């Protein structure tokens, strides 16, 4: 997607509790309320929790918070390349 807005991208397997989907959505909603020049893309499997959290998005933000579900690698690469911020909400990472 092309836009004049700046982008935040969050990519994860949202069905994993480690990725903390609730925290991700809370932070993105707050950020977007304060920064109207940004839009956010939450990429990965859509879960009931993400859907509920998206439903709590205020109208002034709702059009700028996008749940994409799974997308193919070329589309993911395009979104990541066009983003200003990559947001990772994991509680921890293995390694």
Secondary structure, DSSP 8 states (H G I E B T S, - for coil): ---SSEEEEEE--TTSGGG-HHHHHHHHHHHHHH-TTEEEEEES---HHHHHHHHTS-HHHHTTEEEEES--HHHHHHHHHT-SEE----S----
